[in-house]
Amino acid sequence: MRIGLIGAGNMARAMARGWGEPVLCSDSGSGRARALVGELGGEVLSNREVAERADLVVLCHKPYQLEPVASEIRDAAKAVASVLGATTTAMLQSAYPDTPVFAMMPNTPVEIRRGIVIYAERPPSAIAGHPPADPELERTVLELFGRLGEVIRLPEGQLDAATALTGVTPAYYALLAEAQVDAGVRHGLKPDVAGRLVAEAMGGSAALLAERGYDTLAMRREVTSPGGSTARGLAELERAGVRTAFQSAIDAVVRPQAGAAR
Ligand SMILES: NC(=O)c1ccc[n+]([C@@H]2O[C@H](COP(=O)([O-])OP(=O)(O)OC[C@H]3O[C@@H](n4cnc5c(N)ncnc54)[C@H](OP(=O)(O)O)[C@@H]3O)[C@@H](O)[C@H]2O)c1
């Protein structure tokens, strides 16, 4: 399946690197498409040419560009996958009335094939008469995104909440790592050593959490001796309001109306 990327920004680049193949791509003139083609091979094309040449167009522009881009390519695109935030299947169907559409939500670790890609199941509110995806096409698209990490199917009403836990996590973990690295440096560690220690500890902890069936309490108890150093550290995090901070951050990301149709 030949993929064509509309947009060559952060998410397009992460996915293209994850797929690791020459790309057909466009941009709006920044030169990022040229840079991506320089790295992976392929061709810089107009939006229209991308749609004509690709079997699957992946929309990687900003959400507010849905309509102007669709007006250029809707009659040429054979199938469309979107990674646009805050863009429902119904909005995609309305922009591409005669084309099968797939709403996907990846995060940047797709670049190293450790991403989460949330696939919004076609909701009952799908526009009547819009062509349902041929099962074979859907299977191929899911396999394609599956090469970038784990694909998780969810009802579309849960997409915002799920994205608030996955799409933003690289930024949250970068912030947490930075805070820990700074603290380590204050206590005499070199920044690169501290960075490596924190990143490896994060990666290992995430893998262990999966191994423990995502039981956070069990994992926390294993390293928290009564009256010990971890207990003292955790108490400081609680005093600083770490739980409330994460709750508020997630509330700020999830759009208010998402709660209605989970
Ligand atoms: N970044 C993430 O972690 C993340 C996660 C999940 C989903 N997303 C979604 O991915 C999409 C892209 O995000 P991003 O972070 O990659 O943004 P970005 O870095 O700003 O990239 C947007 C790209 O779209 C191109 N573009 C803009 N208008 C265009 C047009 N009319 N025709 C063709 N290309 C056009 C831009 O061109 P120029 O290079 O010329 O400016 C740029 O290459 C967004 O819809 C976002 O919601 C992002």
PDBQT file of the ligand as one rigid body, heavy atoms in Angstrom, charges set to zero:
ROOT
HETATM    1  N1  LIG A 301       2.488  16.263  17.520  1.00  0.00    +0.000 N 
HETATM    2  C1  LIG A 301       1.832  15.288  18.161  1.00  0.00    +0.000 C 
HETATM    3  O1  LIG A 301       2.307  14.711  19.158  1.00  0.00    +0.000 OA
HETATM    4  C2  LIG A 301       0.491  14.824  17.641  1.00  0.00    +0.000 A 
HETATM    5  C3  LIG A 301      -0.101  13.694  18.218  1.00  0.00    +0.000 A 
HETATM    6  C4  LIG A 301      -1.311  13.233  17.694  1.00  0.00    +0.000 A 
HETATM    7  C5  LIG A 301      -1.910  13.901  16.639  1.00  0.00    +0.000 A 
HETATM    8  N2  LIG A 301      -1.317  15.009  16.135  1.00  0.00    +0.000 N 
HETATM    9  C6  LIG A 301      -1.995  15.689  15.018  1.00  0.00    +0.000 C 
HETATM   10  O2  LIG A 301      -1.125  15.684  13.909  1.00  0.00    +0.000 OA
HETATM   11  C7  LIG A 301      -1.381  16.831  13.109  1.00  0.00    +0.000 C 
HETATM   12  C8  LIG A 301      -0.079  17.518  12.802  1.00  0.00    +0.000 C 
HETATM   13  O3  LIG A 301       0.539  17.909  14.012  1.00  0.00    +0.000 OA
HETATM   14  P1  LIG A 301       2.071  18.264  14.047  1.00  0.00    +0.000 P 
HETATM   15  O4  LIG A 301       2.446  18.349  15.479  1.00  0.00    +0.000 OA
HETATM   16  O5  LIG A 301       2.822  17.357  13.136  1.00  0.00    +0.000 OA
HETATM   17  O6  LIG A 301       2.004  19.741  13.411  1.00  0.00    +0.000 OA
HETATM   18  P2  LIG A 301       3.123  20.495  12.566  1.00  0.00    +0.000 P 
HETATM   19  O7  LIG A 301       4.481  20.065  13.012  1.00  0.00    +0.000 OA
HETATM   20  O8  LIG A 301       2.753  21.939  12.610  1.00  0.00    +0.000 OA
HETATM   21  O9  LIG A 301       2.916  19.957  11.072  1.00  0.00    +0.000 OA
HETATM   22  C9  LIG A 301       1.819  20.326  10.274  1.00  0.00    +0.000 C 
HETATM   23  C10 LIG A 301       2.207  20.088   8.838  1.00  0.00    +0.000 C 
HETATM   24  O10 LIG A 301       1.096  20.367   8.007  1.00  0.00    +0.000 OA
HETATM   25  C11 LIG A 301       1.566  21.106   6.879  1.00  0.00    +0.000 C 
HETATM   26  N3  LIG A 301       0.500  21.867   6.259  1.00  0.00    +0.000 N 
HETATM   27  C12 LIG A 301      -0.162  22.940   6.714  1.00  0.00    +0.000 A 
HETATM   28  N4  LIG A 301      -1.080  23.353   5.820  1.00  0.00    +0.000 NA
HETATM   29  C13 LIG A 301      -0.996  22.524   4.761  1.00  0.00    +0.000 A 
HETATM   30  C14 LIG A 301      -1.656  22.439   3.530  1.00  0.00    +0.000 A 
HETATM   31  N5  LIG A 301      -2.630  23.280   3.196  1.00  0.00    +0.000 N 
HETATM   32  N6  LIG A 301      -1.266  21.468   2.684  1.00  0.00    +0.000 NA
HETATM   33  C15 LIG A 301      -0.297  20.599   2.999  1.00  0.00    +0.000 A 
HETATM   34  N7  LIG A 301       0.364  20.612   4.176  1.00  0.00    +0.000 NA
HETATM   35  C16 LIG A 301       0.028  21.585   5.046  1.00  0.00    +0.000 A 
HETATM   36  C17 LIG A 301       2.623  21.999   7.477  1.00  0.00    +0.000 C 
HETATM   37  O11 LIG A 301       3.397  22.545   6.423  1.00  0.00    +0.000 OA
HETATM   38  P3  LIG A 301       4.704  23.450   6.718  1.00  0.00    +0.000 P 
HETATM   39  O12 LIG A 301       5.768  22.472   7.151  1.00  0.00    +0.000 OA
HETATM   40  O13 LIG A 301       4.960  24.078   5.421  1.00  0.00    +0.000 OA
HETATM   41  O14 LIG A 301       4.306  24.400   7.820  1.00  0.00    +0.000 OA
HETATM   42  C18 LIG A 301       3.359  20.991   8.358  1.00  0.00    +0.000 C 
HETATM   43  O15 LIG A 301       4.291  20.256   7.605  1.00  0.00    +0.000 OA
HETATM   44  C19 LIG A 301      -2.346  17.731  13.892  1.00  0.00    +0.000 C 
HETATM   45  O16 LIG A 301      -3.616  17.635  13.323  1.00  0.00    +0.000 OA
HETATM   46  C20 LIG A 301      -2.330  17.155  15.283  1.00  0.00    +0.000 C 
HETATM   47  O17 LIG A 301      -3.580  17.275  15.920  1.00  0.00    +0.000 OA
HETATM   48  C21 LIG A 301      -0.123  15.481  16.587  1.00  0.00    +0.000 A 
ENDROOT
TORSDOF 0
